[in-house]
């Protein structure tokens, strides 16, 4: 393979300025993630420990294979969304290795509002199940939750993608042969009782885990019966009498050991059909990515400098290098896995879109996973380009991206605006995973463009009545729009709402992609059937 020869000057003023700006953004990201990892605060953590229970992140650590990574998803979910502070939406999700097998973990955090489900908690839980189903990964549920957050019941309970969808997904994944394993380590109340009841195997912790459709207060109100939680739905009831659970654990640690044994007995192998190679580190330090991307997203740079710091040996066989140059396409390896990369290097023209569609077809035919590096303002506009068929050419790229069956992975490394988001495999196009860098921005268009459009509409409206728009009035129109787009286009705003699977440190892009690709290959790559391409 051809080696990318980096032209990056790491001693230049521009590199140092870019690096300093990105370092500041990453430091802020790490600070916020560290705060989230503390859960509901020290008092809540101490209450958990006083009950003899492990903290949720310690449960994860002890469940995973020693020294193996945990690819946590959507760490900043719910950030700034509610009047209450709901760190990580009160639930920890991610992919980890248990007894040598990659699994999806869904872990309630009882230190955050008793582990109750806010609307975004439900969305995060469902997203984890979607990842498990798409990639055929066993689901492990560490249950310790008070159920639905009652003040938000109208946004948690009744609709299709609300709380009930969790159990629908469990039933259908089990039907597909995707293992569902529940570990009841605390409260499991009302509808939540179906998590263990609908699992393939279930563990419950003595004098700690409880399962019931109605808790003691509701039972007393409904029937007059006075009963304790343990008598109503404790480990002895469900392991010795009801048969709801299959394994009786003496404590958290014992429960996690039992879970590891359950996973070890799943009798599953990974059906990898790719031509794997020995992994090699890039020739250039991934930390240099901090200095590659300009602080001003409008400023152009060569995206090959990003690719060179992500792929094995910095090797990249470029496809159609002299045609449609604003979209860089080519073949590479990441941790030994073959990938096809599409990376923006400017606005998308017809030639770029046709090249991208052709490349997606190639990778689909060969069963090669696709990696999209998004930094896109959109497709080129104007009379010349509309007459040249930019709409149908862009549609070819969108069609190819939408219908390909190979695993897709998207990293937004800069701007993600308008229809360019669609052509480059935005969230609506079902990438297996989508991550953002902390400098990224995402919206229907840039804030300046939106502000100018709204000011122009107002100006034309006034002119039709013989009036004019003063500079002060124009500024009054533009300012709130600019502020709105800056706030709503920020990666923290995006990740809070699960428009992505997490904001990541650029230097960890290679590692995160490698873990994602590895997880995706637990599912066989299906053949692709493309629809009609308008010629």
DODOGU-237142 format. One record per residue (C-alpha): residue in one letter; x, z, y. Coordinates in nm, 3 decimals. Each point is the difference from the previous one (the first is absolute). Example, Ala and Ser with C-alpha at 12.3 -4.5 7.8 and 13.67 -1.06 7.14 Angstrom:
2
[rec "A", [1.230, 0.780, -0.450]]
[rec "S", [0.137, -0.066, 0.344]]
This chain:
535
[rec "X", [0.000, 0.000, 0.000]]
[rec "X", [0.105, -0.058, 0.361]]
[rec "X", [0.121, 0.305, 0.190]]
[rec "X", [-0.139, 0.064, 0.349]]
[rec "X", [0.289, 0.015, 0.246]]
[rec "X", [-0.099, 0.263, 0.253]]
[rec "X", [0.063, -0.083, 0.366]]
[rec "X", [-0.107, 0.343, 0.119]]
[rec "X", [0.242, 0.160, 0.246]]
[rec "X", [-0.027, 0.370, -0.076]]
[rec "X", [0.220, 0.083, 0.300]]
[rec "X", [-0.215, -0.175, 0.259]]
[rec "X", [-0.197, 0.180, 0.268]]
[rec "X", [-0.320, -0.158, -0.130]]
[rec "X", [0.062, 0.129, -0.353]]
[rec "X", [0.071, 0.351, 0.128]]
[rec "X", [-0.312, -0.002, 0.219]]
[rec "X", [-0.219, -0.124, -0.285]]
[rec "X", [0.153, 0.252, -0.240]]
[rec "X", [-0.051, 0.289, 0.242]]
[rec "X", [-0.366, -0.093, 0.053]]
[rec "X", [-0.069, -0.031, -0.374]]
[rec "X", [0.187, 0.323, -0.073]]
[rec "X", [-0.231, 0.179, 0.241]]
[rec "X", [-0.309, -0.149, -0.165]]
[rec "X", [0.121, 0.093, -0.349]]
[rec "X", [0.084, 0.355, 0.114]]
[rec "X", [-0.356, 0.036, 0.131]]
[rec "X", [-0.139, -0.136, -0.327]]
[rec "X", [0.208, 0.245, -0.205]]
[rec "X", [-0.111, 0.291, 0.219]]
[rec "X", [-0.367, -0.086, -0.047]]
[rec "X", [0.041, -0.048, -0.376]]
[rec "X", [0.180, 0.335, -0.025]]
[rec "X", [-0.293, 0.166, 0.178]]
[rec "X", [-0.247, -0.165, -0.237]]
[rec "X", [0.197, 0.123, -0.301]]
[rec "X", [-0.074, 0.358, 0.108]]
[rec "X", [-0.367, -0.061, -0.077]]
[rec "X", [-0.253, 0.231, 0.161]]
[rec "X", [0.256, 0.239, 0.147]]
[rec "X", [0.199, 0.302, -0.109]]
[rec "X", [-0.295, 0.238, -0.037]]
[rec "X", [-0.183, -0.239, -0.233]]
[rec "X", [0.318, -0.062, -0.198]]
[rec "X", [0.055, 0.373, -0.047]]
[rec "X", [-0.358, 0.046, -0.123]]
[rec "X", [0.063, -0.266, -0.262]]
[rec "X", [0.321, 0.168, -0.114]]
[rec "X", [-0.163, 0.344, -0.005]]
[rec "X", [-0.250, -0.130, -0.254]]
[rec "X", [0.284, -0.099, -0.231]]
[rec "X", [-0.052, -0.370, 0.071]]
[rec "X", [0.270, -0.255, 0.072]]
[rec "X", [-0.018, -0.192, 0.327]]
[rec "X", [-0.117, -0.360, -0.048]]
[rec "X", [0.335, -0.163, 0.071]]
[rec "X", [0.171, 0.239, -0.239]]
[rec "X", [-0.257, -0.098, -0.263]]
[rec "X", [0.100, -0.363, 0.050]]
[rec "X", [0.370, 0.080, -0.018]]
[rec "X", [-0.039, 0.184, -0.332]]
[rec "X", [-0.223, -0.268, -0.148]]
[rec "X", [0.235, -0.292, 0.070]]
[rec "X", [0.309, -0.085, -0.203]]
[rec "X", [0.297, 0.196, 0.144]]
[rec "X", [0.182, -0.196, 0.270]]
[rec "X", [-0.251, -0.285, 0.006]]
[rec "X", [-0.145, -0.123, 0.332]]
[rec "X", [-0.355, 0.054, 0.122]]
[rec "X", [-0.141, -0.288, 0.203]]
[rec "X", [-0.244, 0.189, 0.220]]
[rec "X", [-0.277, -0.201, 0.162]]
[rec "X", [-0.167, 0.041, 0.339]]
[rec "X", [0.172, 0.326, 0.093]]
[rec "X", [-0.147, -0.011, 0.351]]
[rec "X", [-0.358, -0.067, -0.110]]
[rec "X", [-0.253, 0.166, 0.236]]
[rec "X", [0.266, 0.040, 0.272]]
[rec "X", [-0.188, 0.070, 0.324]]
[rec "X", [-0.336, -0.107, -0.143]]
[rec "X", [-0.189, 0.330, 0.001]]
[rec "X", [-0.039, 0.301, 0.224]]
[rec "X", [0.136, 0.200, -0.295]]
[rec "X", [0.355, -0.053, -0.120]]
[rec "X", [-0.018, -0.161, -0.345]]
[rec "X", [0.361, -0.066, -0.111]]
[rec "X", [0.027, -0.299, -0.237]]
[rec "X", [-0.382, 0.003, -0.012]]
[rec "X", [0.025, 0.304, -0.229]]
[rec "X", [0.114, -0.206, -0.297]]
[rec "X", [0.341, -0.119, -0.120]]
[rec "X", [0.015, -0.337, -0.174]]
[rec "X", [0.286, -0.207, -0.131]]
[rec "X", [0.184, -0.149, -0.294]]
[rec "X", [0.244, 0.194, -0.215]]
[rec "X", [0.159, -0.009, -0.344]]
[rec "X", [-0.130, 0.240, -0.267]]
[rec "X", [0.153, -0.002, -0.349]]
[rec "X", [0.157, -0.333, 0.090]]
[rec "X", [-0.328, -0.162, 0.108]]
[rec "X", [-0.106, -0.093, 0.352]]
[rec "X", [-0.326, 0.173, 0.096]]
[rec "X", [-0.223, 0.034, 0.305]]
[rec "X", [-0.038, 0.362, 0.111]]
[rec "X", [-0.303, 0.126, 0.193]]
[rec "X", [0.065, 0.359, 0.103]]
[rec "X", [-0.241, 0.217, 0.201]]
[rec "X", [0.161, 0.228, 0.257]]
[rec "X", [-0.205, 0.323, 0.002]]
[rec "X", [0.196, 0.127, 0.302]]
[rec "X", [-0.177, -0.264, 0.213]]
[rec "X", [-0.365, 0.098, 0.052]]
[rec "X", [-0.021, 0.121, -0.359]]
[rec "X", [0.079, -0.350, -0.125]]
[rec "X", [-0.340, -0.126, 0.118]]
[rec "X", [-0.065, -0.369, 0.046]]
[rec "X", [-0.025, -0.142, 0.352]]
[rec "X", [-0.103, -0.367, 0.030]]
[rec "X", [0.364, -0.111, 0.018]]
[rec "X", [0.082, 0.221, -0.302]]
[rec "X", [-0.247, -0.201, -0.204]]
[rec "X", [0.153, -0.325, 0.125]]
[rec "X", [0.349, 0.120, -0.095]]
[rec "X", [-0.115, 0.108, -0.347]]
[rec "X", [-0.170, -0.336, -0.055]]
[rec "X", [0.308, -0.188, 0.120]]
[rec "X", [0.212, 0.185, -0.257]]
[rec "X", [-0.247, -0.098, -0.272]]
[rec "X", [0.005, -0.361, 0.121]]
[rec "X", [0.380, -0.001, -0.034]]
[rec "X", [-0.028, 0.148, -0.348]]
[rec "X", [-0.253, -0.261, -0.111]]
[rec "X", [0.180, -0.301, 0.150]]
[rec "X", [0.332, 0.103, -0.150]]
[rec "X", [-0.142, 0.154, -0.322]]
[rec "X", [0.162, 0.337, 0.062]]
[rec "X", [-0.123, 0.324, -0.163]]
[rec "X", [-0.182, 0.228, 0.246]]
[rec "X", [0.090, 0.369, 0.010]]
[rec "X", [-0.238, 0.221, 0.202]]
[rec "X", [0.126, 0.348, 0.095]]
[rec "X", [-0.335, 0.148, 0.098]]
[rec "X", [-0.030, 0.292, 0.242]]
[rec "X", [-0.284, -0.082, 0.238]]
[rec "X", [-0.315, 0.144, 0.150]]
[rec "X", [-0.167, -0.342, -0.018]]
[rec "X", [-0.158, -0.183, 0.292]]
[rec "X", [0.057, 0.128, 0.352]]
[rec "X", [-0.362, 0.093, 0.075]]
[rec "X", [0.000, -0.054, 0.380]]
[rec "X", [0.105, -0.361, -0.071]]
[rec "X", [-0.235, -0.054, -0.296]]
[rec "X", [-0.164, -0.310, 0.150]]
[rec "X", [0.338, -0.178, 0.002]]
[rec "X", [0.111, 0.135, -0.337]]
[rec "X", [-0.295, -0.012, -0.239]]
[rec "X", [-0.256, -0.284, 0.009]]
[rec "X", [0.167, -0.341, 0.042]]
[rec "X", [0.163, -0.231, -0.253]]
[rec "X", [0.358, 0.089, 0.087]]
[rec "X", [-0.065, 0.372, 0.040]]
[rec "X", [0.053, 0.293, -0.237]]
[rec "X", [-0.196, -0.142, -0.293]]
[rec "X", [0.229, -0.302, -0.019]]
[rec "X", [0.277, 0.228, -0.130]]
[rec "X", [-0.188, 0.054, -0.326]]
[rec "X", [-0.110, -0.363, -0.021]]
[rec "X", [0.367, -0.096, 0.020]]
[rec "X", [0.096, 0.254, -0.265]]
[rec "X", [-0.258, -0.136, -0.242]]
[rec "X", [0.102, -0.360, 0.054]]
[rec "X", [0.373, 0.068, -0.020]]
[rec "X", [-0.049, 0.186, -0.325]]
[rec "X", [-0.199, -0.299, -0.127]]
[rec "X", [0.300, -0.220, 0.087]]
[rec "X", [0.230, 0.227, -0.198]]
[rec "X", [0.161, 0.158, 0.307]]
[rec "X", [0.048, 0.370, -0.087]]
[rec "X", [-0.183, 0.260, 0.212]]
[rec "X", [0.145, 0.351, -0.026]]
[rec "X", [-0.127, 0.303, 0.192]]
[rec "X", [0.176, 0.332, 0.048]]
[rec "X", [-0.238, 0.264, 0.139]]
[rec "X", [0.218, 0.245, 0.190]]
[rec "X", [-0.262, 0.147, 0.230]]
[rec "X", [-0.354, -0.062, 0.113]]
[rec "X", [-0.184, -0.308, -0.127]]
[rec "X", [-0.351, 0.022, 0.138]]
[rec "X", [-0.322, -0.204, 0.014]]
[rec "X", [0.064, -0.376, -0.028]]
[rec "X", [0.370, 0.076, -0.028]]
[rec "X", [-0.067, 0.146, -0.345]]
[rec "X", [-0.028, -0.358, -0.123]]
[rec "X", [0.374, -0.058, 0.060]]
[rec "X", [0.094, 0.202, -0.312]]
[rec "X", [-0.325, -0.077, -0.181]]
[rec "X", [0.065, -0.375, 0.026]]
[rec "X", [0.371, 0.013, -0.081]]
[rec "X", [0.148, -0.107, -0.332]]
[rec "X", [0.177, 0.334, -0.036]]
[rec "X", [-0.030, 0.317, 0.203]]
[rec "X", [0.210, 0.313, 0.049]]
[rec "X", [-0.131, 0.321, 0.161]]
[rec "X", [0.190, 0.308, 0.117]]
[rec "X", [-0.109, 0.345, -0.119]]
[rec "X", [-0.162, 0.227, 0.265]]
[rec "X", [0.069, -0.262, 0.264]]
[rec "X", [-0.171, -0.329, -0.080]]
[rec "X", [-0.379, -0.020, 0.020]]
[rec "X", [-0.243, -0.284, -0.065]]
[rec "X", [-0.369, 0.015, 0.088]]
[rec "X", [-0.268, -0.219, 0.152]]
[rec "X", [-0.126, 0.297, 0.202]]
[rec "X", [0.205, 0.304, 0.097]]
[rec "X", [-0.108, 0.366, -0.031]]
[rec "X", [-0.173, 0.016, 0.344]]
[rec "X", [-0.211, -0.310, -0.071]]
[rec "X", [-0.082, 0.118, -0.354]]
[rec "X", [-0.120, 0.332, 0.138]]
[rec "X", [-0.209, -0.171, 0.269]]
[rec "X", [-0.152, -0.244, -0.248]]
[rec "X", [-0.054, 0.221, -0.306]]
[rec "X", [0.069, 0.359, 0.101]]
[rec "X", [0.280, 0.019, -0.257]]
[rec "X", [0.304, 0.202, 0.112]]
[rec "X", [0.321, -0.133, -0.152]]
[rec "X", [0.370, -0.017, 0.089]]
[rec "X", [0.185, -0.329, 0.039]]
[rec "X", [0.206, 0.070, -0.312]]
[rec "X", [-0.312, 0.083, -0.207]]
[rec "X", [-0.176, -0.309, 0.131]]
[rec "X", [0.271, -0.262, -0.045]]
[rec "X", [0.341, 0.147, -0.077]]
[rec "X", [0.260, -0.110, -0.251]]
[rec "X", [-0.143, 0.204, -0.288]]
[rec "X", [-0.350, -0.141, 0.053]]
[rec "X", [0.113, -0.361, 0.004]]
[rec "X", [0.278, 0.017, -0.260]]
[rec "X", [-0.182, 0.222, -0.254]]
[rec "X", [-0.373, -0.065, 0.055]]
[rec "X", [-0.099, -0.307, 0.203]]
[rec "X", [0.286, -0.229, -0.107]]
[rec "X", [0.030, -0.147, 0.350]]
[rec "X", [0.377, 0.060, -0.010]]
[rec "X", [0.252, -0.078, -0.273]]
[rec "X", [0.304, 0.215, 0.079]]
[rec "X", [0.016, 0.368, 0.099]]
[rec "X", [0.291, 0.082, 0.232]]
[rec "X", [0.124, 0.349, 0.076]]
[rec "X", [0.126, -0.089, 0.349]]
[rec "X", [0.088, -0.295, 0.224]]
[rec "X", [0.337, -0.057, -0.161]]
[rec "X", [-0.149, -0.003, -0.350]]
[rec "X", [-0.269, -0.243, 0.117]]
[rec "X", [0.262, -0.240, 0.133]]
[rec "X", [0.198, 0.019, -0.325]]
[rec "X", [-0.315, -0.085, -0.194]]
[rec "X", [-0.064, -0.292, 0.234]]
[rec "X", [0.348, -0.139, -0.058]]
[rec "X", [-0.066, 0.013, -0.375]]
[rec "X", [-0.333, -0.180, 0.042]]
[rec "X", [0.171, -0.281, 0.193]]
[rec "X", [0.277, -0.019, -0.262]]
[rec "X", [-0.268, -0.070, -0.263]]
[rec "X", [-0.169, -0.288, 0.185]]
[rec "X", [0.178, -0.265, -0.210]]
[rec "X", [0.039, -0.242, 0.292]]
[rec "X", [0.276, -0.251, 0.071]]
[rec "X", [0.072, -0.202, 0.312]]
[rec "X", [-0.076, -0.374, -0.051]]
[rec "X", [0.276, -0.135, 0.229]]
[rec "X", [0.016, -0.381, -0.019]]
[rec "X", [0.256, -0.057, 0.276]]
[rec "X", [0.361, -0.110, -0.033]]
[rec "X", [0.166, 0.325, 0.108]]
[rec "X", [0.357, 0.028, 0.122]]
[rec "X", [0.241, 0.287, 0.044]]
[rec "X", [-0.081, 0.157, 0.340]]
[rec "X", [0.262, -0.025, 0.274]]
[rec "X", [0.006, 0.159, 0.343]]
[rec "X", [-0.017, -0.226, 0.308]]
[rec "X", [0.334, -0.094, 0.155]]
[rec "X", [-0.115, 0.154, 0.327]]
[rec "X", [-0.108, 0.356, 0.071]]
[rec "X", [-0.384, 0.035, 0.009]]
[rec "X", [0.047, 0.255, 0.280]]
[rec "X", [0.104, -0.295, 0.219]]
[rec "X", [-0.366, -0.105, -0.001]]
[rec "X", [-0.042, 0.252, 0.283]]
[rec "X", [0.203, -0.228, 0.225]]
[rec "X", [-0.140, -0.334, -0.117]]
[rec "X", [-0.350, 0.023, 0.145]]
[rec "X", [-0.025, -0.018, 0.383]]
[rec "X", [-0.182, 0.273, 0.187]]
[rec "X", [-0.216, -0.274, 0.156]]
[rec "X", [-0.208, -0.154, -0.280]]
[rec "X", [-0.026, -0.323, 0.201]]
[rec "X", [0.374, -0.059, -0.018]]
[rec "X", [0.106, -0.237, -0.281]]
[rec "X", [0.262, 0.082, -0.262]]
[rec "X", [0.107, -0.151, -0.332]]
[rec "X", [-0.207, 0.161, -0.277]]
[rec "X", [0.270, -0.097, -0.251]]
[rec "X", [0.191, 0.302, 0.133]]
[rec "X", [-0.285, 0.215, -0.137]]
[rec "X", [-0.007, -0.183, -0.332]]
[rec "X", [0.378, 0.040, -0.039]]
[rec "X", [-0.040, 0.380, 0.010]]
[rec "X", [-0.284, 0.015, -0.255]]
[rec "X", [0.086, -0.238, -0.285]]
[rec "X", [0.252, 0.031, -0.283]]
[rec "X", [0.348, -0.114, 0.102]]
[rec "X", [-0.148, -0.135, 0.326]]
[rec "X", [-0.066, -0.316, -0.204]]
[rec "X", [-0.284, -0.226, 0.109]]
[rec "X", [-0.078, -0.354, -0.113]]
[rec "X", [-0.194, -0.139, 0.293]]
[rec "X", [-0.283, -0.249, -0.050]]
[rec "X", [-0.050, -0.287, 0.251]]
[rec "X", [0.258, 0.155, 0.233]]
[rec "X", [-0.020, -0.290, 0.250]]
[rec "X", [-0.380, -0.033, 0.006]]
[rec "X", [-0.255, 0.233, 0.160]]
[rec "X", [0.284, 0.224, 0.114]]
[rec "X", [-0.223, 0.271, 0.149]]
[rec "X", [-0.083, 0.113, -0.353]]
[rec "X", [0.297, 0.086, -0.222]]
[rec "X", [-0.073, -0.037, -0.374]]
[rec "X", [0.227, 0.043, -0.298]]
[rec "X", [0.086, 0.163, -0.330]]
[rec "X", [0.190, 0.326, -0.044]]
[rec "X", [0.017, 0.315, -0.215]]
[rec "X", [-0.085, 0.360, 0.086]]
[rec "X", [0.135, 0.255, -0.247]]
[rec "X", [0.036, -0.283, -0.250]]
[rec "X", [-0.362, -0.120, 0.036]]
[rec "X", [-0.040, -0.364, 0.110]]
[rec "X", [-0.207, -0.037, 0.318]]
[rec "X", [-0.113, -0.272, 0.235]]
[rec "X", [0.033, 0.101, 0.365]]
[rec "X", [-0.202, -0.130, 0.297]]
[rec "X", [0.130, 0.133, 0.332]]
[rec "X", [-0.112, -0.085, 0.352]]
[rec "X", [0.258, -0.145, 0.235]]
[rec "X", [-0.235, -0.091, 0.284]]
[rec "X", [-0.354, -0.127, 0.050]]
[rec "X", [-0.162, -0.192, -0.287]]
[rec "X", [-0.026, -0.377, 0.053]]
[rec "X", [-0.167, -0.248, -0.237]]
[rec "X", [0.336, -0.070, -0.165]]
[rec "X", [0.061, 0.372, -0.056]]
[rec "X", [-0.344, 0.049, -0.153]]
[rec "X", [0.038, -0.300, -0.233]]
[rec "X", [0.343, 0.120, -0.108]]
[rec "X", [-0.135, 0.350, -0.065]]
[rec "X", [-0.293, -0.132, -0.205]]
[rec "X", [0.237, -0.217, -0.206]]
[rec "X", [0.229, 0.297, -0.063]]
[rec "X", [-0.288, 0.227, -0.106]]
[rec "X", [-0.106, -0.273, -0.245]]
[rec "X", [0.352, -0.011, -0.145]]
[rec "X", [0.017, 0.377, -0.050]]
[rec "X", [-0.350, 0.005, -0.148]]
[rec "X", [0.090, -0.269, -0.253]]
[rec "X", [0.318, 0.187, -0.097]]
[rec "X", [-0.155, 0.348, -0.005]]
[rec "X", [0.234, 0.135, 0.269]]
[rec "X", [-0.116, 0.294, 0.219]]
[rec "X", [-0.029, -0.069, 0.374]]
[rec "X", [0.140, 0.210, 0.285]]
[rec "X", [-0.132, -0.060, 0.353]]
[rec "X", [0.202, 0.122, 0.299]]
[rec "X", [-0.248, -0.010, 0.287]]
[rec "X", [0.097, -0.041, 0.364]]
[rec "X", [-0.260, -0.243, 0.123]]
[rec "X", [-0.184, -0.071, 0.325]]
[rec "X", [-0.224, -0.249, -0.179]]
[rec "X", [-0.041, -0.374, -0.039]]
[rec "X", [0.097, -0.236, 0.282]]
[rec "X", [-0.287, -0.082, 0.238]]
[rec "X", [-0.074, -0.279, 0.245]]
[rec "X", [-0.158, -0.345, 0.015]]
[rec "X", [0.293, -0.177, -0.167]]
[rec "X", [0.003, 0.238, -0.296]]
[rec "X", [-0.377, 0.007, -0.049]]
[rec "X", [0.000, -0.380, -0.006]]
[rec "X", [0.287, 0.012, -0.247]]
[rec "X", [-0.208, 0.204, -0.244]]
[rec "X", [0.148, 0.349, 0.039]]
[rec "X", [-0.332, 0.149, -0.119]]
[rec "X", [-0.002, -0.183, -0.334]]
[rec "X", [0.375, 0.043, -0.048]]
[rec "X", [-0.025, 0.371, 0.067]]
[rec "X", [-0.294, 0.013, -0.240]]
[rec "X", [0.222, -0.138, -0.277]]
[rec "X", [0.237, 0.295, 0.039]]
[rec "X", [-0.287, 0.248, 0.017]]
[rec "X", [-0.160, -0.155, -0.311]]
[rec "X", [0.324, 0.010, -0.196]]
[rec "X", [0.067, 0.362, 0.095]]
[rec "X", [-0.359, 0.103, -0.076]]
[rec "X", [-0.021, -0.159, -0.344]]
[rec "X", [0.345, 0.049, -0.152]]
[rec "X", [0.002, 0.248, -0.289]]
[rec "X", [0.366, 0.101, 0.017]]
[rec "X", [0.067, 0.350, 0.140]]
[rec "X", [0.027, -0.004, 0.380]]
[rec "X", [0.181, 0.252, 0.220]]
[rec "X", [-0.014, 0.010, 0.378]]
[rec "X", [0.224, 0.177, 0.251]]
[rec "X", [-0.094, -0.022, 0.367]]
[rec "X", [0.338, 0.009, 0.175]]
[rec "X", [-0.124, -0.091, 0.348]]
[rec "X", [-0.325, -0.138, 0.136]]
[rec "X", [-0.301, -0.087, -0.213]]
[rec "X", [-0.251, -0.180, 0.216]]
[rec "X", [-0.306, -0.216, -0.052]]
[rec "X", [-0.026, -0.259, -0.275]]
[rec "X", [0.374, 0.033, -0.058]]
[rec "X", [-0.082, 0.329, -0.172]]
[rec "X", [-0.220, -0.193, -0.243]]
[rec "X", [0.251, -0.275, -0.075]]
[rec "X", [0.272, 0.258, -0.062]]
[rec "X", [-0.202, 0.208, -0.247]]
[rec "X", [-0.153, 0.274, 0.212]]
[rec "X", [-0.211, 0.278, -0.152]]
[rec "X", [-0.303, -0.227, -0.047]]
[rec "X", [0.204, -0.220, -0.237]]
[rec "X", [0.059, 0.274, -0.256]]
[rec "X", [0.375, 0.046, -0.012]]
[rec "X", [0.081, 0.251, -0.272]]
[rec "X", [0.158, 0.208, 0.278]]
[rec "X", [0.030, -0.033, 0.376]]
[rec "X", [0.244, 0.203, 0.209]]
[rec "X", [0.085, 0.012, 0.370]]
[rec "X", [0.319, 0.073, 0.188]]
[rec "X", [-0.035, 0.257, 0.281]]
[rec "X", [0.056, -0.268, 0.266]]
[rec "X", [-0.283, -0.219, -0.131]]
[rec "X", [-0.322, -0.086, 0.179]]
[rec "X", [-0.326, -0.135, -0.143]]
[rec "X", [-0.309, -0.132, 0.180]]
[rec "X", [-0.219, -0.307, 0.039]]
[rec "X", [0.234, -0.113, 0.279]]
[rec "X", [0.264, 0.154, 0.223]]
[rec "X", [-0.117, 0.241, 0.268]]
[rec "X", [0.122, -0.223, 0.283]]
[rec "X", [-0.185, -0.300, -0.141]]
[rec "X", [-0.320, 0.202, -0.042]]
[rec "X", [0.027, 0.137, 0.354]]
[rec "X", [0.063, -0.347, 0.143]]
[rec "X", [-0.296, -0.146, -0.191]]
[rec "X", [-0.238, 0.269, 0.126]]
[rec "X", [0.127, -0.036, 0.357]]
[rec "X", [-0.039, -0.379, -0.022]]
[rec "X", [-0.358, 0.033, -0.126]]
[rec "X", [-0.082, 0.233, 0.289]]
[rec "X", [0.171, -0.229, 0.252]]
[rec "X", [-0.192, -0.306, -0.117]]
[rec "X", [-0.327, 0.194, 0.009]]
[rec "X", [0.062, 0.100, 0.361]]
[rec "X", [0.110, -0.350, 0.103]]
[rec "X", [-0.327, -0.146, -0.127]]
[rec "X", [-0.170, 0.220, 0.258]]
[rec "X", [0.243, -0.091, 0.275]]
[rec "X", [0.192, 0.328, -0.025]]
[rec "X", [0.361, 0.081, -0.082]]
[rec "X", [0.190, 0.264, -0.197]]
[rec "X", [0.241, 0.209, 0.204]]
[rec "X", [0.338, 0.107, -0.145]]
[rec "X", [-0.122, 0.360, -0.002]]
[rec "X", [-0.315, -0.091, -0.192]]
[rec "X", [0.203, -0.206, -0.245]]
[rec "X", [0.232, 0.294, -0.061]]
[rec "X", [-0.301, 0.230, -0.052]]
[rec "X", [-0.125, -0.237, -0.273]]
[rec "X", [0.337, -0.042, -0.169]]
[rec "X", [0.132, 0.356, -0.003]]
[rec "X", [-0.255, 0.161, -0.239]]
[rec "X", [0.020, -0.302, -0.234]]
[rec "X", [0.379, 0.023, -0.016]]
[rec "X", [-0.024, 0.374, -0.069]]
[rec "X", [-0.265, -0.053, -0.270]]
[rec "X", [0.201, -0.268, -0.179]]
[rec "X", [0.321, 0.202, 0.016]]
[rec "X", [-0.177, 0.304, -0.150]]
[rec "X", [-0.196, -0.189, -0.266]]
[rec "X", [0.285, -0.233, -0.093]]
[rec "X", [0.247, 0.284, -0.064]]
[rec "X", [0.116, 0.047, -0.361]]
[rec "X", [-0.114, 0.365, 0.001]]
[rec "X", [-0.351, -0.111, 0.095]]
[rec "X", [0.011, -0.258, -0.279]]
[rec "X", [0.135, 0.227, -0.270]]
[rec "X", [-0.239, 0.283, 0.091]]
[rec "X", [-0.286, -0.236, -0.092]]
[rec "X", [0.171, -0.140, -0.311]]
[rec "X", [0.041, -0.350, 0.139]]
[rec "X", [0.336, 0.023, -0.179]]
[rec "X", [0.158, 0.205, -0.279]]
[rec "X", [0.240, 0.183, 0.228]]
[rec "X", [0.246, -0.024, 0.287]]
[rec "X", [0.352, -0.021, -0.141]]
[rec "X", [0.358, 0.037, 0.118]]
[rec "X", [0.135, -0.359, 0.028]]
[rec "X", [0.315, 0.109, -0.186]]
[rec "X", [-0.220, 0.087, -0.301]]
[rec "X", [-0.178, -0.337, -0.011]]
[rec "X", [0.204, -0.125, -0.297]]
[rec "X", [-0.061, 0.318, -0.200]]
[rec "X", [-0.372, 0.009, 0.078]]
[rec "X", [-0.042, -0.367, -0.094]]
[rec "X", [0.193, 0.056, -0.322]]
[rec "X", [-0.225, 0.289, -0.102]]
[rec "X", [-0.310, -0.199, 0.091]]
[rec "X", [0.107, -0.308, -0.195]]
[rec "X", [0.090, 0.211, -0.302]]
[rec "X", [-0.343, 0.167, 0.007]]
[rec "X", [-0.181, -0.333, 0.037]]
[rec "X", [0.165, -0.143, -0.310]]
[rec "X", [-0.195, 0.240, -0.222]]
[rec "X", [-0.279, -0.257, 0.031]]
[rec "X", [0.039, -0.349, -0.147]]
[rec "X", [0.028, -0.283, 0.254]]
[rec "X", [-0.308, -0.217, -0.037]]
[rec "X", [0.003, -0.379, 0.047]]
[rec "X", [-0.110, -0.118, 0.345]]
[rec "X", [-0.285, -0.239, 0.069]]
[rec "X", [-0.002, -0.129, 0.357]]
[rec "X", [-0.314, -0.112, 0.177]]
[rec "X", [-0.039, -0.310, 0.212]]
[rec "X", [0.272, -0.074, 0.257]]
[rec "X", [-0.143, -0.201, 0.290]]
[rec "X", [0.233, -0.298, 0.043]]
